[in-house]
Amino acid sequence: MPNIFHPKHPERICWGCDRYCPADNLSCGNGTIRTPHPIELLGDDWCDVPKDGPMASDSPTESILTTMPPLR
C-alpha cells in the first residue's frame, strides 16, 4: 500500500477507493477518470492541523478540510 499522506507520485494512482489502481488502468469502475489525491488539490500541507484545533488557523486548506460534511 502506498504512503497515503505524502505519496511520491500521486498522479500515477487513482485515489477513489482502496484498490489504488494505476491511473492508466482503472479496474474498479469508479469512473472514467482517476480521483486526484488531496495533495494535488490542496498542497503539501493538506493534512496538517494546528495544535490549537482545526478552527485556530486562517489557512484556507485547513478550513476546507474541517468544514466538509461527513461522507455517508
Rosetta silent file (secondary structure, phi, psi, omega in degrees, C-alpha in Angstrom):
SEQUENCE: MPNIFHPKHPERICWGCDRYCPADNLSCGNGTIRTPHPIELLGDDWCDVPKDGPMASDSPTESILTTMPPLR
SCORE:     score description
SCORE:     0.000 S_00000001
   1 L     0.000  137.871 -178.902    0.000    0.000    0.000 S_00000001
   2 L   -73.066  161.863  173.444    1.357    3.450   -0.857 S_00000001
   3 L   -68.721  107.484 -171.604    2.074    6.169    1.690 S_00000001
   4 L   -78.352  -16.143 -179.534   -1.363    7.756    1.599 S_00000001
   5 L   -87.020  -39.271 -179.800   -0.452   11.023    3.316 S_00000001
   6 L  -139.411   72.770 -179.439    2.522   12.102    1.201 S_00000001
   7 L   -69.706  149.745  179.895    2.833    9.902   -1.908 S_00000001
   8 L   -68.232  -41.576 -178.393    5.869   10.386   -4.147 S_00000001
   9 L  -134.440   77.127 -176.031    3.826   10.427   -7.373 S_00000001
  10 H   -63.832  -23.156 -178.607    0.126   10.935   -6.553 S_00000001
  11 H   -71.405  -12.480 -178.708   -0.689   11.493  -10.226 S_00000001
  12 H   -88.560   -8.108 -174.005    0.114    7.848  -11.009 S_00000001
  13 E  -127.236  145.692  170.949   -2.637    6.403   -8.779 S_00000001
  14 L   -87.873  129.342 -176.111   -6.419    6.726   -8.579 S_00000001
  15 L  -104.413   19.936 -175.438   -7.386    7.606   -5.007 S_00000001
  16 L   -78.627  -17.319  178.645  -11.136    6.931   -5.394 S_00000001
  17 L  -152.217 -171.831 -176.758  -11.240    3.641   -3.472 S_00000001
  18 L   -88.120    9.683  177.351   -8.982    1.287   -1.540 S_00000001
  19 L   -85.476  -23.780 -179.136   -7.688   -0.519   -4.637 S_00000001
  20 L    51.587   55.252 -178.709   -5.243    2.285   -5.573 S_00000001
  21 L   -65.484  147.973  171.230   -5.476    1.468   -9.292 S_00000001
  22 E   -60.680  145.592 -176.306   -2.821    2.760  -11.681 S_00000001
  23 L   -60.257  -27.058 -178.629   -4.037    5.931  -13.408 S_00000001
  24 L   -96.307    7.020 -179.447   -3.885    4.260  -16.815 S_00000001
  25 L  -149.039   75.458 -177.725   -5.764    1.100  -15.719 S_00000001
  26 L   -81.220   99.983 -175.727   -8.854    1.887  -13.645 S_00000001
  27 L   -90.981  -12.615 -174.652  -10.178   -1.558  -12.768 S_00000001
  28 L   -83.018  -16.433 -177.817  -12.663   -0.585  -10.058 S_00000001
  29 L    74.499   22.833 -178.558  -15.146    1.158  -12.348 S_00000001
  30 L   -69.934  -13.556 -178.912  -15.143    4.209  -10.089 S_00000001
  31 L   158.789 -174.671 -178.658  -15.451    6.440  -13.138 S_00000001
  32 L   -93.133  -14.198  177.120  -13.813    7.274  -16.386 S_00000001
  33 L  -126.569  159.749 -179.206  -11.094    9.449  -14.852 S_00000001
  34 L   -77.078  153.300  175.635   -8.960    8.952  -11.774 S_00000001
  35 L   -86.844  124.541 -179.074   -9.741   10.611   -8.475 S_00000001
  36 L   -72.977  156.047  175.845   -6.937   13.032   -7.531 S_00000001
  37 L   -78.322  147.809  178.343   -5.173   12.914   -4.180 S_00000001
  38 H   -56.122  -28.631  179.230   -5.872   15.849   -1.807 S_00000001
  39 H   -64.470  -28.957  177.988   -2.199   16.836   -2.031 S_00000001
  40 H   -73.825  -29.090 -177.646   -2.764   17.610   -5.722 S_00000001
  41 H   -93.716  -36.331 -171.586   -5.700   19.884   -4.925 S_00000001
  42 H  -113.944   -9.158  178.815   -4.722   21.465   -1.608 S_00000001
  43 L   100.439  176.140 -175.230   -0.920   21.283   -1.465 S_00000001
  44 L   -62.558  -27.235 -176.844    1.690   19.524    0.651 S_00000001
  45 L   -96.483   27.089 -174.678    0.199   20.652    3.959 S_00000001
  46 L   -60.401  -28.393 -176.186   -3.272   19.262    3.219 S_00000001
  47 L  -106.885    5.431  179.553   -3.400   17.091    6.349 S_00000001
  48 L   -79.271  133.290  177.208   -1.730   19.434    8.836 S_00000001
  49 L  -124.962  133.245 -178.668   -3.952   20.656   11.648 S_00000001
  50 L   -64.001  155.824 -177.582   -2.732   23.286   14.132 S_00000001
  51 L   -63.473  -27.351 -178.961   -2.126   22.245   17.745 S_00000001
  52 L   -80.447   -0.821 -179.402   -4.877   24.595   18.970 S_00000001
  53 L   115.411  165.507 -174.147   -7.506   22.761   16.921 S_00000001
  54 H   -67.497  -24.634 -177.896   -8.787   22.887   13.374 S_00000001
  55 H   -90.694    1.749 -175.746  -10.510   26.269   13.710 S_00000001
  56 H   -80.394  -12.246 -175.042   -7.405   28.050   15.069 S_00000001
  57 L  -106.963  153.093  174.583   -5.852   28.739   11.683 S_00000001
  58 L   -94.692    4.862 -178.018   -6.720   31.194    8.941 S_00000001
  59 L   -68.070  127.840  178.530   -5.382   28.794    6.313 S_00000001
  60 H   -62.110  -31.270  179.699   -7.953   28.058    3.583 S_00000001
  61 H   -62.450  -47.137 -177.674   -6.642   24.499    3.326 S_00000001
  62 H   -69.709  -36.329  179.563   -7.413   23.721    6.938 S_00000001
  63 H   -69.621  -32.245  176.726  -10.795   25.418    6.869 S_00000001
  64 H   -64.953  -46.236 -177.168  -11.803   23.403    3.806 S_00000001
  65 H   -68.271  -30.787 -175.436  -10.866   20.113    5.465 S_00000001
  66 H   -90.054  -16.564 -178.519  -12.599   20.903    8.735 S_00000001
  67 H  -102.758   -0.517  178.250  -15.844   22.272    7.305 S_00000001
  68 L   -69.376  137.969  177.138  -16.541   19.479    4.848 S_00000001
  69 L   -69.158  153.400  179.734  -19.645   17.461    5.763 S_00000001
  70 L   -67.751  148.269  176.496  -19.069   13.818    6.706 S_00000001
  71 L   -75.294  144.755 -179.688  -19.426   11.210    3.986 S_00000001
  72 L  -107.408    0.000    0.000  -22.425    8.941    4.276 S_00000001
